[in-house]
Amino acid sequence: MSRKLRYKVKKSVNLIAFDSPQSPVTEQYRLIRNNLHFSSVDKEIKTIAVTSPEPSDGKSTTAANLAVVIAQQGSKVLLIDADLRKPTIHYSLNVTNTFGLTSVLSKRINLEQAISSTSIAHLDALTSGPIPPNPAELLSSKSLDIVLKQLREMYEFVVLDTPPLLSVTDSQNLANSCDGVVLVVSSRKTKRERALKAKELLEKANSYLLGVVVNGVESKQTNFYGEYI
């Protein structure tokens, strides 16, 4: 179904859930995963958008590691790089970005051909593809809804790394198309008013906020962990 390609490039996101499965940080990602499962008791949650108020809040790291820990449970997972302006997933998973989401949305390649296998069991990736001149238009198109509908049939969970909410409108469009949204904030840099503004934008988009992941919190065991609140 998919192509399997790997390149030796520097990772831009720390896949600690894969590299250090016994670490306290990985345990925090498992906690997030478990809380997401509890959130799906009354509503089926298959497509999850991960976003943040601003850049450098840790959303890409959270999205990638969340996808890894879900896959480690045996579920068939797809990680999508829907940040069409600053994609990172292809670096993190060492897969090609010659084709990807933009190629599918612009009908240059079919969905199955655009999906890459990864070296992590049960985890596939759909990279961003070539950066387009009109990312907001692509992500608000009917084609995206069609793609997500197909992916719901193909995978048990789909995790989308989306752009920062306060920078562009892309994430609002994606949030409305997904079953739920995880908002990532940084304890060291995200100001309260910015976090509240991001939450307000998600509410205006009629999205289902699953919870907030706070990163950069210091503990005795590590200098970073995710917290679901």
Secondary structure, 3 states (H helix, E strand, C coil): CCEECCCCCCCCCCCHHHHCCCCHHHHHHHHHHHHHHHHCCCCCCCEEEEECCCCCCCHHHHHHHHHHHHHHCCCCEEEEECCCCCCCHHHHCCCCCCCCHHHHHCCCCCHHHHCEECCCCCEEEECCCCCCCCHHHHHCCHHHHHHHHHHHHHCCEEEEECCCCCCCCHHHHHHHHCCEEEEEEECCCCCHHHHHHHHHHHHHCCCCEEEEEEECCCCCCCCCCCCEC
